Amino acid sequence: MIQLINTAANLVLVVFCLWAVLNKRLDTQVFGTAALSLVAITSFVNIMRPDAFGFWAEQSEVLSNVAVAILAVWFWLRWRKCNCKDKE
């Protein structure tokens, strides 16, 4: 059951990241596009777990956590830029 939940969560991440990168109305810039792409790639590897990836398939959960942390920092910086501009 937990594997099914993990797969569903990874599918949601892949779809969200693809939507965010391909959406013309979102300005992700270079850092955001790189972070979203990294999250999407690691989520895809978590779903597929191909043997050809070797080390990357085994460590994809760790890479996914790092990618999500990078994405969280990016979201925080974008939020701060948009919402704290008037206060400075």
N, CA and C atoms as a LAMMPS dump frame, in Angstrom:
ITEM: TIMESTEP
0
ITEM: NUMBER OF ATOMS
264
ITEM: BOX BOUNDS ff ff ff
-5.0000000000000000e+02 5.0000000000000000e+02
-5.0000000000000000e+02 5.0000000000000000e+02
-5.0000000000000000e+02 5.0000000000000000e+02
ITEM: ATOMS id mol type element x y z
1 1 1 N 0.812 -1.192 0
2 1 2 C 0 0 0
3 1 3 C 0.861 1.265 0
4 2 1 N 1.941 1.257 0.811
5 2 2 C 2.801 2.432 0.889
6 2 3 C 3.497 2.683 -0.45
7 3 1 N 3.817 1.609 -1.167
8 3 2 C 4.449 1.77 -2.486
9 3 3 C 3.485 2.424 -3.474
10 4 1 N 2.211 2.08 -3.379
11 4 2 C 1.198 2.685 -4.245
12 4 3 C 1.047 4.182 -3.937
13 5 1 N 1.065 4.543 -2.669
14 5 2 C 0.989 5.945 -2.275
15 5 3 C 2.22 6.7 -2.772
16 6 1 N 3.388 6.083 -2.633
17 6 2 C 4.634 6.691 -3.109
18 6 3 C 4.594 6.916 -4.621
19 7 1 N 4.094 5.942 -5.361
20 7 2 C 3.986 6.067 -6.811
21 7 3 C 3.01 7.174 -7.195
22 8 1 N 1.879 7.241 -6.517
23 8 2 C 0.899 8.286 -6.797
24 8 3 C 1.484 9.671 -6.503
25 9 1 N 2.195 9.801 -5.396
26 9 2 C 2.812 11.086 -5.047
27 9 3 C 3.852 11.492 -6.088
28 10 1 N 4.626 10.544 -6.547
29 10 2 C 5.621 10.839 -7.572
30 10 3 C 4.967 11.219 -8.895
31 11 1 N 3.862 10.595 -9.224
32 11 2 C 3.133 10.97 -10.448
33 11 3 C 2.607 12.397 -10.346
34 12 1 N 2.083 12.765 -9.191
35 12 2 C 1.602 14.13 -8.987
36 12 3 C 2.757 15.12 -9.145
37 13 1 N 3.917 14.795 -8.588
38 13 2 C 5.079 15.669 -8.721
39 13 3 C 5.508 15.827 -10.175
40 14 1 N 5.532 14.725 -10.919
41 14 2 C 5.924 14.794 -12.333
42 14 3 C 4.957 15.677 -13.113
43 15 1 N 3.663 15.459 -12.913
44 15 2 C 2.657 16.25 -13.638
45 15 3 C 2.752 17.723 -13.25
46 16 1 N 2.886 18.018 -11.96
47 16 2 C 2.994 19.413 -11.518
48 16 3 C 4.23 20.085 -12.102
49 17 1 N 5.357 19.405 -12.061
50 17 2 C 6.597 19.997 -12.571
51 17 3 C 6.521 20.239 -14.073
52 18 1 N 5.964 19.288 -14.802
53 18 2 C 5.802 19.485 -16.244
54 18 3 C 4.877 20.662 -16.526
55 19 1 N 3.782 20.752 -15.788
56 19 2 C 2.854 21.861 -15.975
57 19 3 C 3.538 23.194 -15.682
58 20 1 N 4.28 23.264 -14.582
59 20 2 C 4.912 24.517 -14.18
60 20 3 C 5.98 24.961 -15.175
61 21 1 N 6.753 24.019 -15.692
62 21 2 C 7.81 24.377 -16.633
63 21 3 C 7.235 24.755 -17.991
64 22 1 N 6.197 24.056 -18.421
65 22 2 C 5.645 24.296 -19.756
66 22 3 C 4.61 25.416 -19.804
67 23 1 N 4.133 25.873 -18.657
68 23 2 C 3.134 26.934 -18.614
69 23 3 C 3.793 28.262 -18.977
70 24 1 N 3.3 28.904 -19.988
71 24 2 C 3.872 30.169 -20.461
72 24 3 C 3.599 31.326 -19.502
73 25 1 N 2.566 31.222 -18.679
74 25 2 C 2.211 32.313 -17.772
75 25 3 C 3.039 32.316 -16.489
76 26 1 N 3.755 31.233 -16.207
77 26 2 C 4.63 31.18 -15.034
78 26 3 C 6.046 31.527 -15.454
79 27 1 N 6.645 32.465 -14.777
80 27 2 C 8.017 32.859 -15.069
81 27 3 C 8.944 32.135 -14.099
82 28 1 N 9.387 30.939 -14.466
83 28 2 C 10.213 30.136 -13.564
84 28 3 C 11.684 30.525 -13.607
85 29 1 N 12.109 31.174 -14.645
86 29 2 C 13.499 31.577 -14.842
87 29 3 C 14.417 30.357 -14.791
88 30 1 N 15.699 30.567 -14.768
89 30 2 C 16.655 29.466 -14.89
90 30 3 C 16.67 28.587 -13.641
91 31 1 N 16.761 29.194 -12.463
92 31 2 C 16.844 28.424 -11.218
93 31 3 C 15.575 27.618 -10.978
94 32 1 N 14.426 28.203 -11.217
95 32 2 C 13.163 27.493 -11.037
96 32 3 C 12.988 26.366 -12.023
97 33 1 N 13.357 26.601 -13.281
98 33 2 C 13.259 25.551 -14.288
99 33 3 C 14.183 24.396 -13.954
100 34 1 N 15.393 24.704 -13.507
101 34 2 C 16.337 23.653 -13.13
102 34 3 C 15.826 22.85 -11.934
103 35 1 N 15.288 23.531 -10.93
104 35 2 C 14.769 22.84 -9.742
105 35 3 C 13.559 21.98 -10.095
106 36 1 N 12.641 22.537 -10.873
107 36 2 C 11.463 21.76 -11.28
108 36 3 C 11.854 20.562 -12.136
109 37 1 N 12.82 20.741 -13.01
110 37 2 C 13.283 19.63 -13.852
111 37 3 C 13.933 18.546 -13.013
112 38 1 N 14.72 18.944 -12.031
113 38 2 C 15.37 17.972 -11.152
114 38 3 C 14.343 17.175 -10.355
115 39 1 N 13.32 17.85 -9.86
116 39 2 C 12.253 17.148 -9.132
117 39 3 C 11.525 16.183 -10.057
118 40 1 N 11.212 16.621 -11.272
119 40 2 C 10.502 15.756 -12.215
120 40 3 C 11.339 14.534 -12.587
121 41 1 N 12.621 14.733 -12.82
122 41 2 C 13.49 13.609 -13.188
123 41 3 C 13.607 12.607 -12.052
124 42 1 N 13.839 13.1 -10.831
125 42 2 C 13.97 12.169 -9.71
126 42 3 C 12.644 11.465 -9.409
127 43 1 N 11.527 12.153 -9.6
128 43 2 C 10.227 11.505 -9.401
129 43 3 C 10.003 10.424 -10.445
130 44 1 N 10.389 10.706 -11.676
131 44 2 C 10.275 9.7 -12.737
132 44 3 C 11.136 8.48 -12.425
133 45 1 N 12.354 8.719 -11.95
134 45 2 C 13.24 7.603 -11.587
135 45 3 C 12.638 6.824 -10.425
136 46 1 N 11.997 7.514 -9.461
137 46 2 C 11.341 6.819 -8.346
138 46 3 C 10.215 5.92 -8.833
139 47 1 N 9.524 6.339 -9.888
140 47 2 C 8.429 5.532 -10.419
141 47 3 C 8.964 4.325 -11.185
142 48 1 N 9.92 4.572 -12.079
143 48 2 C 10.402 3.525 -12.99
144 48 3 C 11.444 2.604 -12.358
145 49 1 N 12.365 3.186 -11.607
146 49 2 C 13.483 2.452 -11.002
147 49 3 C 14.172 1.503 -11.986
148 50 1 N 14.628 2.022 -13.126
149 50 2 C 15.287 1.149 -14.097
150 50 3 C 16.67 0.721 -13.609
151 51 1 N 17.046 -0.507 -13.914
152 51 2 C 18.349 -1.027 -13.505
153 51 3 C 19.487 -0.327 -14.234
154 52 1 N 19.211 0.215 -15.388
155 52 2 C 20.254 0.884 -16.17
156 52 3 C 20.797 2.121 -15.459
157 53 1 N 20.005 2.72 -14.56
158 53 2 C 20.461 3.913 -13.855
159 53 3 C 21.388 3.569 -12.694
160 54 1 N 21.438 2.329 -12.297
161 54 2 C 22.353 1.886 -11.245
162 54 3 C 22.215 2.681 -9.962
163 55 1 N 23.281 3.409 -9.621
164 55 2 C 23.341 4.199 -8.394
165 55 3 C 22.185 5.184 -8.296
166 56 1 N 21.841 5.837 -9.391
167 56 2 C 20.796 6.849 -9.376
168 56 3 C 19.442 6.264 -9.011
169 57 1 N 19.166 5.032 -9.453
170 57 2 C 17.893 4.406 -9.113
171 57 3 C 17.831 4.067 -7.622
172 58 1 N 18.962 3.67 -7.061
173 58 2 C 18.994 3.315 -5.646
174 58 3 C 18.91 4.552 -4.75
175 59 1 N 19.482 5.63 -5.171
176 59 2 C 19.539 6.833 -4.349
177 59 3 C 18.524 7.892 -4.766
178 60 1 N 17.546 7.5 -5.562
179 60 2 C 16.616 8.493 -6.104
180 60 3 C 15.751 9.144 -5.02
181 61 1 N 15.466 8.451 -3.943
182 61 2 C 14.698 9.057 -2.855
183 61 3 C 15.474 10.205 -2.222
184 62 1 N 16.762 10.013 -2.018
185 62 2 C 17.598 11.065 -1.446
186 62 3 C 17.679 12.237 -2.415
187 63 1 N 17.905 11.946 -3.692
188 63 2 C 17.969 13 -4.704
189 63 3 C 16.643 13.74 -4.798
190 64 1 N 15.547 13.025 -4.656
191 64 2 C 14.231 13.654 -4.7
192 64 3 C 14.062 14.616 -3.533
193 65 1 N 14.496 14.232 -2.36
194 65 2 C 14.399 15.114 -1.197
195 65 3 C 15.249 16.369 -1.381
196 66 1 N 16.45 16.206 -1.942
197 66 2 C 17.31 17.357 -2.212
198 66 3 C 16.652 18.27 -3.24
199 67 1 N 16.088 17.682 -4.287
200 67 2 C 15.428 18.47 -5.333
201 67 3 C 14.225 19.221 -4.785
202 68 1 N 13.448 18.591 -3.936
203 68 2 C 12.292 19.262 -3.34
204 68 3 C 12.756 20.376 -2.401
205 69 1 N 13.854 20.187 -1.698
206 69 2 C 14.391 21.244 -0.835
207 69 3 C 14.834 22.444 -1.677
208 70 1 N 15.491 22.193 -2.804
209 70 2 C 15.886 23.276 -3.704
210 70 3 C 14.652 23.993 -4.222
211 71 1 N 13.637 23.243 -4.584
212 71 2 C 12.399 23.829 -5.082
213 71 3 C 11.712 24.665 -4.001
214 72 1 N 11.757 24.21 -2.763
215 72 2 C 11.152 24.963 -1.661
216 72 3 C 11.869 26.298 -1.457
217 73 1 N 13.185 26.294 -1.546
218 73 2 C 13.941 27.537 -1.427
219 73 3 C 13.579 28.482 -2.569
220 74 1 N 13.454 27.938 -3.774
221 74 2 C 13.079 28.755 -4.923
222 74 3 C 11.698 29.375 -4.72
223 75 1 N 10.721 28.559 -4.278
224 75 2 C 9.386 29.091 -4.022
225 75 3 C 9.424 30.194 -2.965
226 76 1 N 10.199 29.993 -1.89
227 76 2 C 10.303 30.998 -0.841
228 76 3 C 10.902 32.293 -1.382
229 77 1 N 11.972 32.188 -2.181
230 77 2 C 12.582 33.381 -2.755
231 77 3 C 11.62 34.12 -3.677
232 78 1 N 10.86 33.368 -4.479
233 78 2 C 9.885 34 -5.374
234 78 3 C 8.764 34.658 -4.56
235 79 1 N 8.287 34.003 -3.519
236 79 2 C 7.243 34.568 -2.668
237 79 3 C 7.741 35.846 -2.004
238 80 1 N 8.958 35.793 -1.489
239 80 2 C 9.543 36.95 -0.813
240 80 3 C 9.706 38.115 -1.782
241 81 1 N 10.134 37.816 -2.993
242 81 2 C 10.309 38.862 -4.002
243 81 3 C 8.974 39.52 -4.338
244 82 1 N 7.919 38.722 -4.439
245 82 2 C 6.601 39.242 -4.805
246 82 3 C 5.899 39.944 -3.646
247 83 1 N 6.027 39.434 -2.434
248 83 2 C 5.239 39.935 -1.308
249 83 3 C 5.961 40.911 -0.403
250 84 1 N 7.276 40.924 -0.44
251 84 2 C 8.012 41.803 0.477
252 84 3 C 8.597 43.006 -0.239
253 85 1 N 8.287 43.174 -1.495
254 85 2 C 8.836 44.275 -2.273
255 85 3 C 8.39 45.626 -1.729
256 86 1 N 7.15 45.733 -1.305
257 86 2 C 6.603 46.99 -0.829
258 86 3 C 7.137 47.382 0.55
259 87 1 N 7.574 46.429 1.335
260 87 2 C 7.989 46.696 2.71
261 87 3 C 9.431 47.16 2.823
262 88 1 N 10.209 46.982 1.772
263 88 2 C 11.631 47.371 1.836
264 88 3 C 11.841 48.785 1.381
